[in-house]
């Protein structure tokens, strides 16, 4: 599910060739700007930059996920509720304030999600893991166990597709179970749902434990629990420029 | 065995045992803890990602909390901290601070919940711990965040006020229309309250969070307790898995083990095993399922301690010149995302990656992603990792059993080559062809009883049950990663038939299995289902409906959701339904239990059963449900000859009852005398077998 939406799109481009660290840092900076200054101006700038990046990355529009219908209707209901409150500004006697506030909050969420997608679509999971590990590397000087955390990150990259596969099988078989008792209504139905959730959770945790044992055995067979350090990469001008621009944008947004 | 020999062996023993750290409560994580932390991080990250996309973050956050609670109950705090930190770092991928917050909240509440459960704390003490540990950081962070993010705070508060305002406006409008008057009083009352709350938000928010924290802790405790019980039943206590420390005494060969008890923890696997391995030997270990073949290899590797083992030095598992180990599951041994990183994991710094890859026929694979390799390529990679350490002993546990015939032959050839280079090889296998590769075969436990499979008499291949017409399947249609896995498949399945669908890894077998079982709909083409045979005695005008389909996946445990065999059978069969169908299912359960020989196991816990028994429970449940078409995914994997014969009987029985059985397997060697048809898939198309 998640892996079907936020997955790497192997199309070579300027954005793709940027290093994972630059993209991670810029995204964190941009997210901070949006979260701390969620003005229409900032949202607009982030959206325009996003579209620009999308074009630069040569990504096809088809990769954009379609939101589930229930979500769209829920958002629409919220919009009606918020709009009915009226408020400034008035256009033709109708107060748009409530609706606009609501739209701002929703669009803010969408823009953040879109930027997360940009990162995922243009960067392989392996590269992201390596990028994160290079970023946390300097924290080792503070005495933090960065090598241990680095191994966890590397193994997590490895574990994500395995876990997704186990979750898929368990979801499939849970869905094909015969329906709940027909007399179950209200609380009974909720209890049934909860029980099924607990049962499915046990199956997933037990199933993924098999994977975990495999990984542990494999480490022991190789005589090492330390993931090889990601190879150091030269710093390029374009990466520096991107990060500096993103940070500058954030700082400016705070100052205005 | 006389006491004297034992004593003399014991005096030899210490120097030959791998040394392991004694203190397991302090210091860095061992291999088992690291792997569990990573798996938990991956699981929680996946849950949060799903929640993000479905805009149901909180529900999935609860599940993530349960995962961390199970981790916290079974491991020390350091493991949880690393898992949560890993998850939190990855949430950058999900955008915004929502998922980041969720991962940390899940970690805090998971830790308190898990620790309380592990220490059997009462509910009040659990809540107290939550209020001491989980609530303060959450509240402080929230207040701190909203104190800085003034704009977002006002926007959020305004939206809540707007929603109230709008709701009461709509209510008032309706009230006016039907003559109840407007809702101004309600509106003002609510607006005043909200106003007060917003003014006092630095107090109101933490207070609300305190209440929510307590409720959340209760929910997490309730769910985690049941999940934890299930998990503990299934897995037992955590087995620490430490590395063998590097030593100058690495010398695994020659080794000998004479008339020794093989134990795994306290469980006696085999009362008497003897084996001797000299430099450069090629030994195959044969025996039935459960005879202790894998445990024996673990003994030789030094993972399972055994005082009777005599060898000149330490096994040196994973160390240069020592012991290397390759196991059954190809994808289970990969640790890194790219081939070259995987080879470098734990290997000497000066390892020749390209040279090693060339040795196993993977030249030029260095930058390839491990997730894109086939099963055979993964096994070759595992062998390359082993060779990178220039071992003197290679242990290979059923390394061909998950491969198709071509891959199997390549791996066998490779093992011969490795042996020719002077590396001693000890392998296990249940396949006669593999065993013949070795210079010597050591059989442990009772020899297998090769009962000739009785030929199935009089199975009547009858009416068509299911017809696929021009079925194609395309993954991610319209996306750049679009991939067609099935092309114009036409199959008709008849009752009583045993259909074997074979093909190499990635040929589209599993997708076809899912389509036949009704778990996926084809992207084009038709699946036509026949009507069920009318139930004898039922009124003639009742519609029996379409046929029922069922699928048994390779790893039965994932499909068994209830704790005991009996509950599982009732649930699988749908016997709790109060309608006619449920009643019939309930009546069929005893028949299914007898047919699969489960009578003695009815009261057992699912997790106490072996893999083969779990598979039989699954089949019994599906049989009782009254399925007409059974899809069995790799039903033979990991079964010895006896297990295979037993399964053949079960399949015969299903067919006599008029069901169709479809076996999906890369193992085309099975049961030729009873298969009615073999279909071979190659790159999504049916080809001549």
Interface residues (C-beta under 8 A of the other chain):
Chain A: X1 X2 X3 X4 X5 X6 X7 X9 X10 X11 X24 X27 X28 X31 X34 X35 X36 X37 X38 X39 X60 X62 X63 X65 X67 X68 X71 X74 X78 X80 X81 X82 X83 X84 X85 X86 X87 X97 X98 X101 X102 X104 X105 X109 X112 X113 X114 X115 X116 X117 X119 X120 X124 X125 X126 X128 X129 X132 X136 X145 X148 X149 X151 X152 X153 X154 X155 X156 X157 X158 X159 X160 X161 X162 X163 X164 X166 X167 X169 X170 X172 X173 X174 X176 X177 X178 X179 X181 X182 X183 X194 X196 X197 X198 X199 X200 X201 X202 X203 X204 X205 X206 X207 X208 X209 X210 X211 X212 X213 X214 X215 X216 X217 X218 X219 X220 X221 X222 X223 X224 X225 X226 X227 X228
Chain B: X28 X29 X30 X31 X32 X34 X35 X36 X37 X38 X39 X41 X42 X43 X45 X46 X49 X50 X52 X53 X54 X55 X63 X66 X67 X70 X82 X83 X85 X86 X87 X89 X90 X92 X93 X94 X95 X96 X97 X148 X149 X151 X152 X155 X156 X158 X159 X161 X162 X163 X164 X165 X166 X167 X169 X170 X223 X226 X227 X230 X231 X234 X235 X241 X242 X243 X244 X246 X301 X303 X316 X317 X318 X319 X322 X324 X325 X326 X327 X329 X331 X332 X333 X334 X335 X336 X337 X338 X341 X344 X345 X346 X347 X369 X370 X371 X385 X386 X389 X476 X478 X479 X480 X481 X514 X518 X519 X550 X551 X553 X555 X557 X558 X559 X560 X561 X562 X571 X572 X573 X574 X576 X577 X578 X579 X582 X585 X607 X625
